[in-house]
């Protein structure tokens, strides 16, 4: 009986401590959306042939704590260099990363995995544009401050 009581208390403590640890990374912003503070900052990444066949791209993504992002993209396709800046909003919903792009009006949805303090792995769940690789994934690396 005493053993079951101790086991029950320990189990409750573990669940409570685990869930508190997870929630400390999240903050609700003014518009009611949830932000994962671990994703805030300036991040870089690259990919090749996953979005458009034969195209490679690199980017600098700035995610702010207020849910606004700025994405600077440099892509190369058939020897031509294309540069663009995209802006929009980002948030976490149902454990997934959402990225709404102002210009296209589309929202990309990704699973994300924190890989230490300096890297995040993203896996596409729903893209607002057609991509070559339906299993598109990439890693963002945090720039040193």
RATAJO-V639839 format. One record per residue. N is the residue number from 0. PHI is phi in whole degrees, 0 to 359 (none if undefined). OMEGA is omega in degrees with one decimal (999 if undefined). BURIAL is # if it has 9 or more other C-alpha atoms within 8 Angstrom, else .. Layout:
BEGIN
n:N phi:PHI omega:OMEGA burial:BURIAL
n:N phi:PHI omega:OMEGA burial:BURIAL
END
This chain:
BEGIN
n:0 phi:none omega:179.6 burial:.
n:1 phi:297 omega:-180.0 burial:.
n:2 phi:296 omega:178.1 burial:.
n:3 phi:296 omega:179.1 burial:.
n:4 phi:296 omega:178.9 burial:.
n:5 phi:297 omega:178.2 burial:.
n:6 phi:301 omega:179.4 burial:.
n:7 phi:297 omega:179.5 burial:.
n:8 phi:295 omega:178.9 burial:.
n:9 phi:298 omega:178.8 burial:.
n:10 phi:299 omega:179.1 burial:.
n:11 phi:297 omega:178.7 burial:.
n:12 phi:298 omega:-179.6 burial:.
n:13 phi:297 omega:179.6 burial:.
n:14 phi:297 omega:-179.4 burial:.
n:15 phi:297 omega:-178.7 burial:.
n:16 phi:294 omega:179.3 burial:.
n:17 phi:295 omega:-178.1 burial:.
n:18 phi:290 omega:177.8 burial:.
n:19 phi:294 omega:179.5 burial:.
n:20 phi:297 omega:-179.3 burial:.
n:21 phi:289 omega:-174.6 burial:.
n:22 phi:287 omega:-176.5 burial:.
n:23 phi:293 omega:180.0 burial:.
n:24 phi:276 omega:-173.7 burial:#
n:25 phi:254 omega:176.4 burial:#
n:26 phi:221 omega:177.2 burial:#
n:27 phi:268 omega:-178.9 burial:.
n:28 phi:265 omega:-172.0 burial:#
n:29 phi:306 omega:-178.9 burial:.
n:30 phi:278 omega:177.2 burial:.
n:31 phi:89 omega:179.9 burial:.
n:32 phi:282 omega:-178.8 burial:#
n:33 phi:262 omega:179.6 burial:#
n:34 phi:242 omega:172.5 burial:#
n:35 phi:266 omega:-175.3 burial:#
n:36 phi:300 omega:179.9 burial:#
n:37 phi:292 omega:-179.0 burial:.
n:38 phi:266 omega:-179.5 burial:.
n:39 phi:285 omega:177.0 burial:#
n:40 phi:132 omega:179.6 burial:.
n:41 phi:255 omega:-174.3 burial:#
n:42 phi:232 omega:175.6 burial:#
n:43 phi:235 omega:178.4 burial:#
n:44 phi:196 omega:177.5 burial:#
n:45 phi:201 omega:177.4 burial:#
n:46 phi:203 omega:179.3 burial:#
n:47 phi:215 omega:174.3 burial:#
n:48 phi:75 omega:-178.9 burial:#
n:49 phi:267 omega:-178.6 burial:#
n:50 phi:267 omega:177.3 burial:#
n:51 phi:232 omega:-179.9 burial:.
n:52 phi:302 omega:178.2 burial:.
n:53 phi:84 omega:-179.9 burial:.
n:54 phi:259 omega:171.4 burial:#
n:55 phi:242 omega:-179.3 burial:#
n:56 phi:215 omega:172.9 burial:#
n:57 phi:224 omega:-175.3 burial:#
n:58 phi:211 omega:169.9 burial:#
n:59 phi:233 omega:-177.8 burial:#
n:60 phi:250 omega:175.0 burial:#
n:61 phi:249 omega:177.5 burial:#
n:62 phi:254 omega:-179.4 burial:#
n:63 phi:263 omega:-178.7 burial:#
n:64 phi:295 omega:179.7 burial:.
n:65 phi:275 omega:176.7 burial:.
n:66 phi:89 omega:177.5 burial:#
n:67 phi:262 omega:175.6 burial:#
n:68 phi:232 omega:172.1 burial:#
n:69 phi:227 omega:-176.2 burial:#
n:70 phi:238 omega:176.4 burial:#
n:71 phi:259 omega:-175.8 burial:#
n:72 phi:242 omega:173.3 burial:#
n:73 phi:233 omega:-176.9 burial:#
n:74 phi:239 omega:177.8 burial:#
n:75 phi:232 omega:180.0 burial:#
n:76 phi:218 omega:-179.6 burial:#
n:77 phi:52 omega:178.3 burial:.
n:78 phi:81 omega:-179.4 burial:.
n:79 phi:265 omega:178.4 burial:.
n:80 phi:261 omega:179.3 burial:.
n:81 phi:239 omega:177.7 burial:.
n:82 phi:239 omega:-179.0 burial:.
n:83 phi:209 omega:173.1 burial:.
n:84 phi:237 omega:177.8 burial:.
n:85 phi:243 omega:177.1 burial:#
n:86 phi:231 omega:177.7 burial:#
n:87 phi:173 omega:-178.7 burial:#
n:88 phi:236 omega:176.7 burial:#
n:89 phi:225 omega:179.1 burial:#
n:90 phi:195 omega:176.6 burial:#
n:91 phi:248 omega:178.5 burial:#
n:92 phi:218 omega:-177.6 burial:#
n:93 phi:54 omega:177.7 burial:.
n:94 phi:77 omega:-178.9 burial:.
n:95 phi:247 omega:178.1 burial:#
n:96 phi:276 omega:179.3 burial:#
n:97 phi:244 omega:-178.1 burial:#
n:98 phi:225 omega:179.6 burial:#
n:99 phi:267 omega:-178.7 burial:#
n:100 phi:260 omega:-177.0 burial:#
n:101 phi:302 omega:-173.8 burial:#
n:102 phi:293 omega:-176.7 burial:.
n:103 phi:277 omega:-176.1 burial:.
n:104 phi:76 omega:-178.6 burial:.
n:105 phi:261 omega:177.5 burial:#
n:106 phi:241 omega:173.4 burial:#
n:107 phi:265 omega:-178.8 burial:#
n:108 phi:235 omega:-177.0 burial:#
n:109 phi:227 omega:160.8 burial:#
n:110 phi:283 omega:175.9 burial:#
n:111 phi:222 omega:-178.2 burial:#
n:112 phi:226 omega:177.4 burial:.
n:113 phi:284 omega:-178.2 burial:.
n:114 phi:245 omega:-175.1 burial:.
n:115 phi:87 omega:-174.8 burial:.
n:116 phi:280 omega:-172.6 burial:.
n:117 phi:243 omega:-178.9 burial:.
n:118 phi:220 omega:176.2 burial:#
n:119 phi:228 omega:176.3 burial:#
n:120 phi:259 omega:178.7 burial:#
n:121 phi:248 omega:175.1 burial:#
n:122 phi:234 omega:-176.7 burial:#
n:123 phi:296 omega:172.7 burial:#
n:124 phi:253 omega:178.7 burial:.
n:125 phi:209 omega:179.7 burial:.
n:126 phi:251 omega:-180.0 burial:#
n:127 phi:278 omega:175.5 burial:.
n:128 phi:237 omega:177.1 burial:.
n:129 phi:286 omega:177.7 burial:.
n:130 phi:237 omega:-179.1 burial:#
n:131 phi:294 omega:-175.8 burial:#
n:132 phi:263 omega:-179.8 burial:.
n:133 phi:294 omega:177.7 burial:.
n:134 phi:259 omega:-176.6 burial:.
n:135 phi:304 omega:174.7 burial:#
n:136 phi:214 omega:179.7 burial:.
n:137 phi:204 omega:178.6 burial:#
n:138 phi:240 omega:171.6 burial:#
n:139 phi:264 omega:177.9 burial:#
n:140 phi:242 omega:-177.3 burial:#
n:141 phi:286 omega:177.4 burial:#
n:142 phi:287 omega:176.7 burial:.
n:143 phi:294 omega:-177.7 burial:.
n:144 phi:265 omega:999 burial:.
END
